[in-house]
Amino acid sequence: MLVRAGVVAPVALATLFCFTTPANAATVNVNMSCRGTIFGIGQTSSMATSVTGTAPGSVAAGSAVAITLAAGSSTVPSSASGFTVTNISNLKTTFPAPTNSTVVSATVSGGTVPGTVAVTGGNVVLTVPGPIPGGTTFTPPAVTINVTAGAAGTPITTKYAGTSHANPGMTMTTKVAIVGNVATACFPDPSPTLTTTTVV
């Protein structure tokens, strides 16, 4: 647009600056319902955490948008169904592509444990390899999702993935004394919106 029309370009730039508001942050509490099977019996538990989402209040259609999702601290349980939890490992947290946007890239930063992020099938997946010992409090790395805003009139929103234990948004391997490794699946119940950005 800058090359094609010298008269249109200033108007487009003015629109972009006019409708891009500064990033704002809000903290949302999230309850994860988790399930693993021990000796053939499904065991369900809850894990409470929080997420601070930072995103612009509004942006112009087609513009670049950075959204940061920073989970609060969580504590690995020291026991499960009467069994001692040795550690958790291969913790994967999935965020669907933010609505009305195209994912360009994703990065990680901070946290008390190392992790990596990948864009897979339109989803953004944070992996914390661990192991993280039972009873330990940790903070996963924050994830910044870089997207291109879609059409005006529909907001860009972010959430955790997952609708059930069979369709989880978070998975991990829980090492339990005597039992061994237990595949654990979690989903947000309920599933709150983490960030909202208006597209104009």
Salt bridges, closest charged atoms under 4 A:
none
